[in-house]
Amino acid sequence: MQSISISEAAANQIRHVLAERGSGLGLRVAVKPSGCSGYSYVLEIADEARDDEIAFEERGVKVLVDREALAILDGTEVDYVNEGLNRFFRFNNPNVTDECGCGESFSV
């Protein structure tokens, strides 16, 4: 069975964003063709689930993923990290075979 996992740090950040926004169902994660390596991650707050999405719930939050993107994202852990002054969602995706030098895109 395909899956996406959510770290505690990511769950806390998703909860924070939803609370600050005042509404929302969860985090929508998608991929799109982009960059020099092939794909990039696309994030947005989901207000409702779409018919072509699968919802993964862990630690009290939901991550919604398009069924077609799930093949690329299967086994990925969604994390949230602080590196110096930067804070961002990180995707620990076991399917990635290469990343571009700037870290904006990846291939599988």
C-alpha positions in Angstrom: 0.0 0.0 0.0 1.3 3.4 -0.9 1.9 5.9 1.9 3.1 9.3 3.0 4.3 9.9 6.5 4.3 13.2 8.5 7.0 14.1 11.1 6.0 15.7 14.3 7.7 19.0 13.2 5.7 19.0 10.0 2.5 18.2 11.8 3.1 21.1 14.2 3.7 23.5 11.3 0.6 22.3 9.4 -1.5 22.9 12.6 0.1 26.3 13.1 -0.6 27.4 9.5 -4.2 26.1 9.6 -4.8 27.8 13.0 -3.3 31.1 11.7 -5.4 30.9 8.6 -8.5 30.0 10.6 -9.6 27.2 8.3 -8.4 24.4 6.1 -8.5 20.6 5.8 -4.7 20.0 5.6 -1.7 20.3 3.4 -2.0 19.5 -0.4 1.3 18.1 -1.8 1.7 17.7 -5.6 4.6 17.5 -8.1 4.9 19.3 -11.4 7.4 19.0 -14.2 10.0 21.7 -13.5 13.6 22.7 -13.3 16.7 21.0 -14.6 16.1 17.6 -12.9 12.5 16.9 -13.8 10.0 17.6 -11.0 9.4 20.0 -8.1 7.1 19.9 -5.1 4.0 22.1 -5.0 2.4 22.9 -1.7 -0.9 24.6 -0.8 -3.5 24.5 1.9 -6.4 22.3 1.0 -9.9 23.5 2.0 -11.5 20.3 0.7 -10.4 17.0 -0.7 -10.6 16.5 -4.5 -12.0 13.3 -6.0 -8.6 12.4 -7.5 -6.7 12.7 -4.1 -5.8 10.3 -1.3 -5.7 11.7 2.2 -3.0 10.5 4.6 -3.6 11.4 8.3 -1.0 11.2 11.0 -0.3 13.1 14.2 -3.7 14.8 13.9 -3.1 16.4 10.5 -3.9 15.5 6.9 -1.7 15.5 3.8 -3.6 15.2 0.5 -1.9 13.8 -2.6 -3.1 13.5 -6.2 -3.3 9.8 -7.2 -1.0 10.3 -10.2 1.7 12.0 -8.0 1.5 9.2 -5.4 3.8 7.0 -7.6 6.5 9.7 -7.3 5.8 10.4 -3.6 5.2 6.9 -2.3 7.2 6.4 0.9 8.0 10.1 1.4 8.2 11.6 4.8 7.1 15.2 5.0 9.3 17.0 7.5 9.7 20.6 8.6 13.2 21.9 9.3 15.0 25.0 10.6 18.4 25.5 9.0 19.9 28.8 10.2 17.4 31.5 9.2 15.5 29.2 6.8 12.4 27.3 7.7 10.8 25.0 5.2 9.1 21.7 4.5 11.6 19.0 3.5 10.6 15.9 1.6 12.6 12.8 2.4 11.6 10.9 -0.7 13.2 7.5 -1.2 12.3 7.6 -4.9 14.6 10.5 -5.8 17.5 9.4 -8.0 19.0 12.9 -8.6 18.6 16.5 -7.5 19.6 19.7 -9.2 22.4 21.7 -7.7 20.1 24.4 -6.3 17.8 21.9 -4.7 14.7 23.1 -6.5 14.0 20.0 -8.6 14.5 16.3 -8.6 14.2 13.2 -10.8 12.9 9.7 -10.0 
